[in-house]
Amino acid sequence: MLTPTIEHEPPSPALHPVSHTRPIETTIITTRERLVAVRDELIALRAAMASPAPNSDPDRYLTTLDALGDSARAYAAMFRRDGRCVGAVVARTSASRTRHRLGYWSIPGPRLRLLEAVYDGLLTDGSDEACALIESHLQSMIGSNQVDAVHFNHLVAGGPLEAIALRLGAARVVSDPHWIVELERGSVEGSLAHHSGDFRKKLRRYERKASENFGGDLALRLHTEPSSVDGFIAVMDRIASQSYKSHLPVSNAGASVWGPILTSEARLGRMRCYTLVGGGEPVAYQIGSVYGSTYQCEGRGYDSRFRDLSPGTVLFTMVLKDLCTLPIDRMDFGFGDAEHKRTFGTRSWTEASYRLHGRGWRSRTDAWLSRAVSGTSAALRPLLERTGLLKRVKHAARGSLLRRGKSQESGRD
């Protein structure tokens, strides 16, 4: 077993004044074995946060890392005072080309040594000291040229973690709403009370129409066991292959990543995936897991052949009925402005991703490209929204991606 590097790294008083009585011990961890050893400390830090994303859960993090293989390496920094962990950075390191999102397209950038903090991977005990330690550590990594860039994944706008990125001079890459559905335990009607009566009638009408189309043979199939993962993944991949998402430059992860993740979640008793089955045939799916009293909705899709039956909406309604029987207080859609999230969501907030660049020419090139792409996106979106063209452009782009993908597949046959 490798011994982790120990360094003493007090935060810069100029950045965030903190009163110290004893030096902080900073432990750098880059091996799986050492990450397993600090699992309980990371879980304790996550418990101090309000419903953190699954990505920084140590079991999920390690499973994802294993699934990614050689494309990413483990990196964690733990900050302790008097033997108690007050903060941590849970991240991955990689050496690869960066990508910059412009709508449904991805523009490649230069090859960088990148430190990517996973979603909700900046963990603190809620203290200013922890924020200052994280800030100082990341500044040191960039300043000493250990990495070319640091990527911050979806920080809550206006929060203390976004303030770290801003003080360091990181540039905003993308901004997204984060939607949740607040649930009333034991009451479907109560969970839908924020919607109008006409909308609730529409949901019942959609479900009735789908059931009639399949001769009354419409069912929600629940997947929670490790033995059900392979079958669920097969359905997910088949349905997803008909979607524009599978033809994006950075498409949804398939069996190679979701297989190990869902198997691990099932063994831990957290997996809760669904398949909507009509006439004995799967027509829609939803990837999900339960963390505490939150149901994390991590992906969904439907068979485009049944688009007229609104299978995504029917699936949501039936899943909602199931979740209301459990001790679950909210369904978390995660970040993104998909139409179904805005339709069903009850509350949202803004999250933004940032990238902090070093001084090398590759870093400066990537910084310029990032500013150009984000500036173009920021200018185009309000214009398309004002003219009412945003939805039409989205549909056209999705159709183009799907047609191009099918054309490429037929060319390989």
C-alpha positions, 0 to 999 in steps of 0.5 A: 500500500502506498503512503499518501503525501503529507504537506502542511498548507495553511490558507493564505490570509489574503484570500480568506482570513482564518485564525489557526491554533494548530497547523492543518494536515493536508493528505493527498490521495491518489490510490484506490486503497487509500480512498477506501480507507477515508470512506467514512470521513467523506461520508461524514462530510457529505452528511453536512451538505444538503442532499449532495449529488451521488457523484462524490459518494465514495462508493459511487466515485470509486465505481465510476473511476473503475469503469472509466479505466485508464482515461482518469485517475483518482485524486483527493485532498483531505484537510484535517485539524486535530485529527478531524476532517474539515474539508476535502476535494474529490476529483479526477485527473486526466490528460486529454483534449478539452471539449466546449459545449455549444448547444448540442455540439462539442468543440474540441480544445487543446490537450490539457492536464486537467483536475476535475472536481466531481459534481459536489466534490468540494466538501466542507463542514460548513466553515469558512476555514474549510473553504479557505483550505480548498481555495489555497490548495487549488491555487497552489496546484495551478501556481506550481504547474501541477495541472494546466487547468482545474474544472469545477462542476456545477457550483450553486450560484451565489454559494460559498463554493462558487465564491472560491472559483470566482476569487481564484479568477476561474471563468464560467463555462456553462450555467444551468438550472437545477430542478427538483420535484417536492413530494408529499409522502403518501399523497400523489395529489398532494405532490401534484398540488402545484399544478393546475387541475387541468394539468392533473386531468391531462396526466390521467388522460395520457395514462388512460390513452397509453393503456387503451393503446396497449389493450390495457396491458400497461405496467411499471416494472421496478428494478432494484436487484443486481440480477436485474441490471443487465436486462435493464441496461439492454433495454436502456441501450436499445431505446437510447440508440433511437434517440438523438442523445446517443449521437451527441459528441459526448453521449450518455454513458452506456453499459460500460459505465452504467453497468458497474454503477448500477450493480454497485448501487443495487448491492448497496440497496440504492438502485431504483430504476424503472421500465414502462412496459406496454403490450409486453414491450419496454417503451420507456426507462428511467435510471435512478437511485435513492440517497437518504430521502431523495430520489436521484433521477439520473437519466430517462428515455423513451421509444420514439415509435410511441411518441404520440402516446407521451410515454415519458409523461406516463412514466413520470406519473407512474413513478411518482405514484410509486415514490409517494409510497416511500419515505422520499421527500423529493425527486432530483432531476439534476442540472439541465433545462430539459422540457420535462424538468421545467414541466414537472419541477416545483423548485429550481436554482442556478448552478454554474461550471467554472474552469481555472486556467494556468499560465501555459500556452495550452491553458491560455488557448483553452481559456480563449476558446472557452470565452469564445464559445460561452460568449456565443452561447450567451448571445444566441440563447436570449435572441432565440428565446425572444424570437420564439425560435429556441424550441424549433432550433432544438428540435431541428438540431436533434433531428439532424443528429439522429438522421446523421447517426442513422446514416453513419450506422447504415454505412457501416452495415 
